[in-house]
Amino acid sequence: MIEEHPLEPFLPSNAKLLMLGSFPPQKKRWSMEFYYPNLQNDMWRIFGLIFFDNKEHFLLQDKKAFHKEQLIEFLTIKGIALFDTASSVRRLQDNASDKYLEVVKPTDVGSLIKQLHQCKAVATTGQKATEIFCSQMNAKEPSVGSSESFFFEEKYFRLYRMPSSSRAYPLAIQKKAEFYKLMFNELGLLD
């Protein structure tokens, strides 16, 4: 069965950074109708650690969901856009693992970048996202935690390869946060 992407791209007009994952988990794993909705995914805990020194900052009081409105407001203020590198997929197993995602239709990432006039960097948050992005943009793949430059329509950008925020990726959340913090610092988003 082919799944279409269930969310619209989140593209604040002031976005300096476009973060690209692969594809959302199945709806049964969602705690909210937004990106990185699975409570077992640490993306919003990483953001909480970096920006508020509190990994639970974006959790609702009952800790059963992330606070969507708070996230949207925060990301809009900071200028961080979100989408995924796959627009439609086939799941080869009943889970969210990239390893078992067959990309049926990749996202046209160039069309996303064109909409973000202040964008100066892209971050991929996993191996599959990185591979798709690099093949479309003819960019060199950075190692995890580092970046490479690429050009798109005669404009210079940085591509950051971030560690996956999935708990299946074997790296402590503090270490993942360190990589993300370096990127946010280089982009001037920590102010």
C-alpha positions as CSV (number, residue, x, y, z in Angstrom):
1,M,0.0,0.0,0.0
2,I,1.3,3.4,-1.0
3,E,1.2,6.2,1.7
4,E,1.0,9.8,0.7
5,H,2.7,12.4,3.0
6,P,0.1,13.3,5.6
7,L,1.4,16.8,6.4
8,E,1.9,20.1,4.5
9,P,5.5,21.4,4.4
10,F,6.1,23.8,7.4
11,L,7.7,26.7,5.7
12,P,7.8,29.9,7.8
13,S,8.7,32.9,5.5
14,N,11.7,33.8,7.7
15,A,13.2,30.3,7.6
16,K,17.0,30.2,7.5
17,L,17.2,26.5,8.0
18,L,15.2,23.7,6.3
19,M,15.2,20.4,8.2
20,L,14.4,17.3,6.2
21,G,13.6,13.9,7.6
22,S,12.5,10.9,5.6
23,F,8.8,10.3,6.2
24,P,6.5,10.4,9.3
25,P,5.7,7.3,11.3
26,Q,2.3,5.6,11.0
27,K,-0.5,7.6,12.5
28,K,-1.0,5.1,15.3
29,R,2.3,6.3,16.7
30,W,1.5,10.0,16.6
31,S,1.0,12.1,19.7
32,M,0.2,15.3,17.7
33,E,-0.5,16.3,14.1
34,F,3.0,17.7,13.3
35,Y,6.5,16.7,12.5
36,Y,8.3,14.2,14.7
37,P,5.0,13.2,16.4
38,N,6.2,9.9,18.0
39,L,6.9,10.2,21.7
40,Q,9.7,7.7,21.2
41,N,11.4,10.2,18.8
42,D,13.7,12.6,20.6
43,M,13.8,15.5,18.2
44,W,11.8,17.9,20.4
45,R,13.7,16.7,23.5
46,I,16.9,17.6,21.7
47,F,15.5,21.1,20.9
48,G,14.4,21.4,24.6
49,L,17.9,20.6,25.8
50,I,19.6,23.0,23.5
51,F,17.3,26.0,23.7
52,F,15.8,25.6,27.2
53,D,18.2,23.2,29.1
54,N,15.1,21.0,29.6
55,K,14.4,18.0,27.5
56,E,10.8,18.0,28.5
57,H,10.2,21.6,27.6
58,F,7.9,20.8,24.6
59,L,6.0,18.0,26.3
60,L,2.5,18.6,27.5
61,Q,2.0,18.5,31.3
62,D,0.7,14.9,31.2
63,K,3.8,13.9,29.1
64,K,1.6,12.0,26.6
65,A,2.1,14.4,23.7
66,F,4.2,17.2,22.4
67,H,2.8,20.7,22.5
68,K,2.2,21.4,18.8
69,E,1.2,25.1,19.1
70,Q,4.3,25.9,21.3
71,L,6.5,24.1,18.7
72,I,5.0,26.0,15.8
73,E,5.4,29.3,17.5
74,F,9.0,28.5,18.5
75,L,10.0,27.3,15.0
76,T,8.4,30.3,13.4
77,I,10.3,32.7,15.6
78,K,13.6,30.9,15.0
79,G,13.1,30.5,11.3
80,I,13.2,26.7,11.0
81,A,11.3,25.0,8.2
82,L,10.4,21.3,8.2
83,F,9.4,18.6,5.7
84,D,10.6,15.2,4.5
85,T,12.5,13.9,1.5
86,A,9.8,11.4,0.6
87,S,6.3,12.5,-0.6
88,S,5.0,8.9,-0.9
89,V,6.3,5.6,0.4
90,R,5.6,2.0,0.7
91,R,6.3,0.4,4.2
92,L,8.0,-2.9,3.8
93,Q,7.4,-3.7,7.5
94,D,5.0,-2.4,10.1
95,N,7.3,0.2,11.6
96,A,8.8,3.6,11.0
97,S,12.4,2.5,10.2
98,D,14.0,4.1,7.2
99,K,15.5,0.7,6.4
100,Y,12.0,-0.6,5.5
101,L,10.8,2.5,3.6
102,E,10.6,2.2,-0.1
103,V,10.4,5.7,-1.5
104,V,7.8,5.7,-4.3
105,K,8.0,9.5,-4.9
106,P,10.8,11.7,-3.6
107,T,10.0,15.3,-2.6
108,D,11.2,17.9,-5.0
109,V,13.5,19.6,-2.4
110,G,14.5,22.3,-4.9
111,S,10.9,23.5,-5.0
112,L,11.0,23.8,-1.2
113,I,14.2,25.8,-1.1
114,K,12.9,28.1,-3.8
115,Q,10.0,29.1,-1.4
116,L,12.4,30.0,1.4
117,H,14.1,33.2,0.3
118,Q,16.2,33.6,3.5
119,C,17.3,29.9,3.7
120,K,21.0,29.4,4.0
121,A,21.2,25.8,5.2
122,V,19.6,22.4,5.0
123,A,19.8,19.7,7.7
124,T,19.1,16.1,6.9
125,T,18.1,14.1,10.0
126,G,19.0,10.6,8.9
127,Q,20.7,8.5,6.2
128,K,17.8,8.0,3.8
129,A,17.0,11.7,3.9
130,T,20.7,12.5,3.3
131,E,20.9,10.2,0.3
132,I,17.8,11.5,-1.4
133,F,18.8,15.1,-0.8
134,C,22.4,14.6,-2.1
135,S,21.2,12.8,-5.2
136,Q,18.7,15.6,-6.1
137,M,21.1,18.5,-5.3
138,N,24.3,16.8,-6.6
139,A,25.7,17.6,-3.1
140,K,28.6,15.8,-1.3
141,E,27.3,13.7,1.6
142,P,28.7,15.0,4.9
143,S,29.6,12.7,7.7
144,V,27.3,12.6,10.7
145,G,27.6,15.8,12.7
146,S,29.4,17.7,9.9
147,S,28.5,19.9,6.9
148,E,29.4,20.5,3.3
149,S,28.7,23.4,1.0
150,F,26.4,23.0,-2.0
151,F,25.1,25.4,-4.7
152,F,21.6,25.7,-5.9
153,E,20.5,28.2,-8.5
154,E,23.8,30.1,-8.1
155,K,23.3,30.4,-4.3
156,Y,25.7,29.0,-1.7
157,F,24.2,26.8,1.1
158,R,25.4,24.5,3.9
159,L,24.2,20.9,4.1
160,Y,24.3,19.6,7.7
161,R,24.1,15.8,8.3
162,M,22.6,15.4,11.7
163,P,22.2,12.2,13.6
164,S,18.8,10.7,13.6
165,S,16.6,11.6,16.5
166,S,15.1,8.1,16.5
167,R,16.0,6.1,19.6
168,A,16.9,3.3,17.3
169,Y,20.0,5.4,16.3
170,P,22.6,4.3,18.9
171,L,23.8,7.6,20.3
172,A,22.9,9.2,23.6
173,I,20.5,12.1,23.4
174,Q,23.1,14.5,25.0
175,K,25.6,13.6,22.3
176,K,22.9,14.1,19.6
177,A,22.1,17.5,21.1
178,E,25.8,18.5,20.9
179,F,25.8,18.0,17.2
180,Y,22.5,20.0,16.7
181,K,23.7,22.7,19.0
182,L,26.9,23.2,16.9
183,M,24.7,23.6,13.8
184,F,22.3,26.0,15.4
185,N,25.3,28.0,16.7
186,E,26.9,28.2,13.3
187,L,23.6,29.4,11.8
188,G,23.1,32.1,14.5
189,L,19.9,30.5,15.8
190,L,20.9,30.3,19.4
191,D,20.6,34.0,20.0
